Amino acid sequence: MVNEFDRNGHHFKIWVSADGQVSIYLDNETKAHHGYHFPGIIQVPKGLEVDGQMLLQLPIDCDAAID
Protein backbone atom coordinates (compact mmCIF):
# COMPACT_ATOMS: atom_id res chain seq x y z
CA MET A 1 0.00 0.00 0.00
CA VAL A 2 1.42 3.37 -0.99
CA ASN A 3 -1.31 5.70 0.22
CA GLU A 4 -4.50 5.79 2.24
CA PHE A 5 -6.72 8.85 2.54
CA ASP A 6 -10.24 10.16 3.03
CA ARG A 7 -11.87 12.46 0.50
CA ASN A 8 -15.49 13.66 0.25
CA GLY A 9 -16.70 11.13 2.82
CA HIS A 10 -14.98 8.13 1.19
CA HIS A 11 -11.93 6.13 2.18
CA PHE A 12 -9.37 5.31 -0.52
CA LYS A 13 -6.49 2.81 -0.38
CA ILE A 14 -3.92 2.84 -3.18
CA TRP A 15 -1.76 -0.20 -3.86
CA VAL A 16 0.92 -0.78 -6.50
CA SER A 17 1.89 -4.28 -7.61
CA ALA A 18 5.38 -5.39 -8.58
CA ASP A 19 4.52 -4.98 -12.27
CA GLY A 20 3.46 -1.35 -11.69
CA GLN A 21 -0.32 -1.73 -11.89
CA VAL A 22 -2.15 0.64 -9.55
CA SER A 23 -5.12 -0.71 -7.59
CA ILE A 24 -7.70 1.50 -5.90
CA TYR A 25 -9.92 0.23 -3.11
CA LEU A 26 -12.90 2.45 -2.29
CA ASP A 27 -14.35 2.36 1.23
CA ASN A 28 -14.56 -1.29 2.33
CA GLU A 29 -14.72 -2.86 -1.13
CA THR A 30 -12.72 -6.04 -1.62
CA LYS A 31 -12.67 -5.68 -5.42
CA ALA A 32 -10.03 -3.32 -6.73
CA HIS A 33 -10.37 -0.80 -9.52
CA HIS A 34 -7.22 -0.88 -11.66
CA GLY A 35 -5.46 1.98 -13.31
CA TYR A 36 -2.22 3.59 -14.38
CA HIS A 37 -0.16 6.25 -12.66
CA PHE A 38 0.66 9.56 -14.30
CA PRO A 39 2.18 12.53 -12.44
CA GLY A 40 -0.46 13.76 -10.00
CA ILE A 41 -3.24 11.42 -11.12
CA ILE A 42 -4.28 7.82 -11.49
CA GLN A 43 -6.05 7.12 -14.78
CA VAL A 44 -8.84 4.54 -14.35
CA PRO A 45 -9.76 3.19 -17.83
CA LYS A 46 -12.94 1.37 -16.74
CA GLY A 47 -13.91 4.16 -14.37
CA LEU A 48 -14.51 4.34 -10.65
CA GLU A 49 -18.06 5.07 -9.51
CA VAL A 50 -18.24 7.47 -6.58
CA ASP A 51 -21.61 8.80 -5.42
CA GLY A 52 -23.24 7.93 -8.74
CA GLN A 53 -20.57 9.67 -10.82
CA MET A 54 -18.03 7.84 -12.97
CA LEU A 55 -14.47 9.05 -12.42
CA LEU A 56 -11.86 8.28 -15.06
CA GLN A 57 -9.11 10.11 -13.18
CA LEU A 58 -8.29 10.27 -9.50
CA PRO A 59 -6.09 13.22 -8.50
CA ILE A 60 -3.60 12.01 -5.91
CA ASP A 61 -0.43 13.24 -4.26
CA CYS A 62 1.73 10.14 -3.84
CA ASP A 63 3.95 10.23 -6.92
CA ALA A 64 7.15 9.48 -4.97
CA ALA A 65 5.63 6.49 -3.17
CA ILE A 66 4.28 5.02 -6.42
CA ASP A 67 7.58 5.54 -8.24
MARBATOR-721867 format. One line per 10 residues: number of its first residue (from 1); their letters; for each residue x, y, z of C-alpha. Coordinates in nm, 3 decimals, m for minus. Example, Ala and Ser with C-alpha at 12.3 -4.5 7.8 and 13.67 -1.06 7.14 Angstrom:
2
1 = AS = 1.230:m0.450:0.780  1.367:m0.106:0.714
//
This chain:
67
1 = MVNEFDRNGH = 0.000:0.000:0.000  0.142:0.337:m0.099  m0.131:0.570:0.022  m0.450:0.579:0.224  m0.672:0.885:0.254  m1.024:1.016:0.303  m1.187:1.246:0.050  m1.549:1.366:0.025  m1.670:1.113:0.282  m1.498:0.813:0.119
11 = HFKIWVSADG = m1.193:0.613:0.218  m0.937:0.531:m0.052  m0.649:0.281:m0.038  m0.392:0.284:m0.318  m0.176:m0.020:m0.386  0.092:m0.078:m0.650  0.189:m0.428:m0.761  0.538:m0.539:m0.858  0.452:m0.498:m1.227  0.346:m0.135:m1.169
21 = QVSIYLDNET = m0.032:m0.173:m1.189  m0.215:0.064:m0.955  m0.512:m0.071:m0.759  m0.770:0.150:m0.590  m0.992:0.023:m0.311  m1.290:0.245:m0.229  m1.435:0.236:0.123  m1.456:m0.129:0.233  m1.472:m0.286:m0.113  m1.272:m0.604:m0.162
31 = KAHHGYHFPG = m1.267:m0.568:m0.542  m1.003:m0.332:m0.673  m1.037:m0.080:m0.952  m0.722:m0.088:m1.166  m0.546:0.198:m1.331  m0.222:0.359:m1.438  m0.016:0.625:m1.266  0.066:0.956:m1.430  0.218:1.253:m1.244  m0.046:1.376:m1.000
41 = IIQVPKGLEV = m0.324:1.142:m1.112  m0.428:0.782:m1.149  m0.605:0.712:m1.478  m0.884:0.454:m1.435  m0.976:0.319:m1.783  m1.294:0.137:m1.674  m1.391:0.416:m1.437  m1.451:0.434:m1.065  m1.806:0.507:m0.951  m1.824:0.747:m0.658
51 = DGQMLLQLPI = m2.161:0.880:m0.542  m2.324:0.793:m0.874  m2.057:0.967:m1.082  m1.803:0.784:m1.297  m1.447:0.905:m1.242  m1.186:0.828:m1.506  m0.911:1.011:m1.318  m0.829:1.027:m0.950  m0.609:1.322:m0.850  m0.360:1.201:m0.591
61 = DCDAAID = m0.043:1.324:m0.426  0.173:1.014:m0.384  0.395:1.023:m0.692  0.715:0.948:m0.497  0.563:0.649:m0.317  0.428:0.502:m0.642  0.758:0.554:m0.824
//
